[in-house]
Amino acid sequence: MKILVATEKAFAPAAIKLIREVTDAAGHQLALLENYKDVSELLAAVADADAMIVRSDLVTAQVLDAAKKLRIVVRAGAGYDNLDLPACTAHKVVAMNTPGQNSNAVAELAFEMMLYQARGGFSGKSGSELRGKTLGLHAFGNVGKYMAEIAKGFGMDVYAFDPFVTEDVMKKSGVKVCKSVDELYSACQYVSLHMPANDKTKKSINYELLKKMPKEAVLVNTARKEVIDEEGLLKIFGERPDFRYLSDVEPDCKAVFEEKYKGKFIFTAKKMGAQTEEANINAGVAAARQIVDYFKTGNEKFKLNK
């Protein structure tokens, strides 16, 4: 089988080395399309591929039309909004992600932004500490668990809300379980977002929710920009000089923040959550192993489409 690694943003060489070891050991052919500049390059490369590994690359109906032999595509990472799942189903292509492989990297980035903000960007002025502060985790998946673990080391009081995770699971991680999203936002100075962007979550972080946060509120977003109602976010910033927004993805209203709210936000230059050597390797190798296992046993454990 031919396995194509198609990445506009290439994996680290160490990751490719390990991916190749996995595919070679299973008797498959590995092909690389790295740092490509135009979708036409992807369309040509995928034409004879049986499987494909991508990162943030768009897997659209056009790509799938060109992929006549494709049976499986794996997104090396947790977020999968770059995969057109209905189109994958229509083309009889199994779509998977690699949940958990980037989780620690994302959690550490959230704390890095929180610390930088708490110390005023190292401006030399007096800042604040995380110890004793309340941290709310909106969604308690793999990243949320790492967040809770790190927060304990800082001596933070951790709350969580996730209607899809049992209380027992959350309590085992030492967090206080909130019964509603309103309870979470009302209780926590820091709220960190960890949900996917879908029809239910898009623009769900709105003005009515944000205004419930206590004084010196800090919203941390290492999820997707689409979950934020930016009109509501700007409204709360207009009303509350104490509010801060830290995000691993620039909002569409970035220009307004730069004009009006300097010192009250942190936006990374590009999405950095999974940008560590360790996460890069973990996600790529997991994707390769999932493909090999799928061809060998038909295992569809991480299948995303119906």
Secondary structure, DSSP 4 states (H G I P E B T S, - for coil): -EEEEEESSPPPHHHHHHHHHHHHHTT-EEEEEES--SHHHHHHHGGG-SEEEESS--B-HHHHHH-TT--EEEESSS--TTB-HHHHHHTT-EEEE-TTSSHHHHHHHHHHHHHHHHTGGG-SS----STT-EEEEES-SHHHHHHHHHHHHHT-EEEEE-TTS-HHHHHHTTPEEPSSHHHHHHH-SEEEE----STTTTT-B-HHHHTTS-SS-EEEE-S-GGGB-HHHHHHHHHH-TT-EEEESS--TTHHHHHHH-TTSEEE-SS--TT-SHHHHHHHHHHHHHHHHHHHHH---TTB---
